[in-house]
Structure formats: C-alpha cells, structure tokens
C-alpha cells in the first residue's frame, strides 16, 4: 500500500523553529511519511529530535555558491539573469534528459529557497513506487 508523504525544507533551522510543524502532524495521528530537506551541517540536537519523531531527513550539501541576503535583494541578480537564461538554452540543445540537467544546475547554483523543488523532484523520482501521488498537480 502506498503511503502519503509530506515534504518540506528546513535548511538552516533549529528544532524549536520546526517543532510545532512536526508535533502537530503527530498529534493528529498523521501516519504517512514526513521528509524534511535539511542542510548537511544541521546541528546534532535538531537531527536527533527530528529523527526521534520519525522524520526522514535528507541532507542537502552546503552549496558551492552561497549568496548573501544582501545580494539576493540587490540588483546584481539582473546581471546574472541573461547568463542563466543562456545556460538553460544551451542545456536544452545538448540533452534528451533536460529536466535532470536543469535540476542539477539549479541545485548547484541557486539558493535552497529556489532549488528545493529540484530536490523534491529527485526524491519523488526515486520513491514514486512507494508514495501516493494522487494529490500532486500535473
């Protein structure tokens, strides 16, 4: 039987910031899987408490490029946008596996707030036989 799945990203959070989300699911007797994508440098206390509550943790490596919040809110991103657009175009020319290449590129060079969807996609691809996908938009 397929299980329901709730996924989320908690990169950079500590247990007190995530606790209510997880404990509320457990209090309402949610019996599906809970998967949280966390940074690979998650603190041991948070990791232990979440796993004790039955949360599956998927570790996202700390990226090659870490942009500051100041950069993200500045206008410098406008300079990089045409470069990213060109890279996406080139990737589309040379591959039959476009979505996998896009996913790799985005996970490597973008903030977790945007790249999390690529991590979700990869996880769902690996586990699609075991989860209920009836609620996923197509």
MARTITI-218727 format. One record per residue (C-alpha): x, y, z. Coordinates in steps of 0.02 Angstrom, whole numbers, plus 50000, padded with zeros to 5 digits. Example, Ala and Ser with C-alpha at 12.3 -4.5 7.8 and 13.67 -1.06 7.14 Angstrom:
BEGIN
506154977550390/506844994750357/
//
This chain:
BEGIN
500005000050000/500625017249956/500915029950094/500525048350097/502005060050103/502295077450170/503905085850114/504695102050168/506335111150179/507065116250345/508795121750289/509625132150423/508265129550554/508475122850730/507235111350817/506215124850908/505795132550739/505195115950666/504455107750821/502645113850803/502555108350621/503085090450660/502225088150829/500565094550759/500625081250623/500965067950753/499555074350867/498265072450729/498855054550701/499585057750529/500375040950486/501185044850319/502985049250290/503715066050338/505275070850241/506245086650279/507675092550172/508995099850288/510735106750264/512155094450287/512795104950432/511205102850537/511585102750723/511575085850811/510195090450935/508975095450797/509395079950696/509125068350844/507465076150897/506775075650720/507275057650690/506555052850860/504895059850796/505025048750642/505535062250519/506595056450372/507995068950346/508765071550175/510395081250187/510685094850059/512535098450037/513035116150079/513155123649905/514655128849806/513985146449799/513165154449949/512375171149907/512045183150048/510325190350081/511025207350030/511475200249859/509775192249839/508895208749873/510105219149768/510015222549582/511535211849542/510415196949501/509875206549345/511635204749277/511625185949304/509885182949232/510415183349047/511865171549087/510685159049171/509475160549025/510885156648903/511455141649006/509675134749010/509565136848822/511215127848793/510705113648909/509115111448810/510095109348647/511265095748703/510255083748804/508755072348797/508715072548987/508355091149002/507445090449168/508875081049251/510165093549187/509095108349238/508875100549409/510745097949432/511125115749375/509825123749488/510325113449641/512145118249615/512005136749581/510415142949666/509845146249842/508915132449933/507335142949928/507255140449740/508185124249717/507145114549844/505905109849708/507295100849615/507725091149772/505875086649791/505795081049609/507315069749629/506625062249790/504935058749710/505775050849559/506725038849673/505225034249782/503745035649664/503265017349683/503055019049871/502055035149889/500315041149846/500495053949706/498625056849683/498745074049761/500185080249654/499695093249523/500085087649346/
//
